[in-house]
Amino acid sequence: MATEIELLSPSDKPALVAAASGDTLETCRSVLNALGYKVHAAANAEEFTTRFAQVPYQVVILEEGAAGGDGAATLALLQSMPMNQRRHATTFLIGESFQTLDPMQAFQKSVHAVVKRSDLSQLSQVLQKVIADNTLFYGVFRDAQLRMAEGN
């Protein structure tokens, strides 16, 4: 399958979604669009991996069973990446077995937050809270990294 070419500007806020169901994908897409993100959807694990490696996504949402039924492999790949390769993204995992915003489940899965599928109606609030917390936590690190890249 040919990958669409879409140019991103420096002001864009890219988000990557890999959802198992069309309903989940549409919910994530509409919430992220409302929050000002440019959404890319990955149809399978290979596309997810390729897109994640090429674009510094600010938000990544992965649903269990997603990426062509290979959500576990995609999550395992994400978990095995060195932190410096995935630190730029705030990562969310959606599934039936989770309790929304349970920090221990998120820690166990090496993501920033977990969301129970039945709580998708609250996805906007969950995203805003977790992204704000992540921005606050990593703000100093990202500023230092930018200054080093600029040679200051």
N, C-alpha and C positions, 0 to 999 in steps of 0.2 A: 504494500500500500504506500502510495506517495505521500510524503509529509507536506502539508501546506507550509508555504513560506510566509511568515508574518513578521514584519519589522517592528521592533520595540524601540521606543524613544526613551531617553533617560528619565523622563517624568512618569513613564508607565509603571504600574505596580502589577507585575505578573503573578499569576496564580496557576497552579497545576492541580487538576482533579482527575482521579481514577476511581470511578464508581462502578459498582456491580449492576445497579439498576438505573434505568432511564429516569425514574422519579427522583432518585437521590442526586443524579447528575444535574437535573434541571433545578432542583432546590439549591444545590451548591452554586450553580452558575448564576441564578437570579440573586442570591444573597451576596455573592462576591461582586457581581456587576453593580449592585446597589451600593456597595462599599467602595466602589471606584477601582476595582481590580480588572485587569485584562486576563480573561480565563482561557486556558488551554486544557483540552481534555485528552487523556491518553486512553487509547482503546485496548492496549495490551502492555505486558511487562516490558517488552523491548522498546516500545514507543515511550513509555514512562521513563525508562532509564536514559534513553537518548535525549529526551527533552530536558530532564533534570540535569544532565551533564552539560548541556549547552546554554542554559538560561539560569541566572541566579534568581529563582522564584522566591518571592517573599512569603507566599502561603502555599502549602501543599496539603491536599486533602486526599486521603486514601481510604477506601471502603474495603472491609474484609470481603474477600471473594471477587474483588475488582481486577482490572487489568487482564481481561480475557480469562477469568477464573483462576488467575495465578496471583491473587493478592498477597498470599503468604510469602511467595518468592520475592515479590516486589518489596514487601515490608522487610524481609530478611536482607535484601540487597541494601536498602536504605539504612538499616541498623548496622550493617557491616562497614559502611563508609566511614572514613575518618571524620571526626567532628568538624574539622575545618572545611570539609567539602559540603556539609549540610547545615552549618551554623547559620547561614544566611536565610534559611527558610523556617517559618513557624509551621510545624507539622501536626496535622490532626488525623486521628484514626477513628473511623465510624464502624460500629458493629453492634450486634444484638446483645453480646455478653458484657458490655461495658456499662458502668454507671457514669453518666456525664460528669466531666471535670474531676474524676477520681484521680488524685495525683499519684497514687501507688500503681494503678493500672497504666497510667501514662508512662511512668518511670520504667515499669517492667517492659513496655513495648518500645522504649526509646523514642517517644514522641512527646510533643509539648502538651497535648490534651487528647482525651478520648471522649467520644460522643456516642450515646446510645441512639440507635437508629430511630427509635420512637420519639426522641427529643429534637428531631430536625426542625421543628417549628421554632425552636429557640436558637437556631444556628447563628443568626446574626448577632445576638447578645454574647454567645459563647465565643465567636470569632473575635469580636471587638475586645472582650475582656482579656483573652489569652494573648492576642497580638499586642495589646497595650502593655501587658505584663512583660512579654518578651522584649519589646522595644525598650522598656525601662531597664530591664536586667542587662541586656547586651548593648545599651546605648554607648557607654564609655568604651567598651571593647571595639565597637564599630567605628567610633570617632578616632580612636588611636590607630586602628587599621587603615583608615582613610588618610590620616596624617602621614603615616609611614609610606603609603603608596605615593603620596604627593611629594615625599622627600622633606617634609617639615618636622 
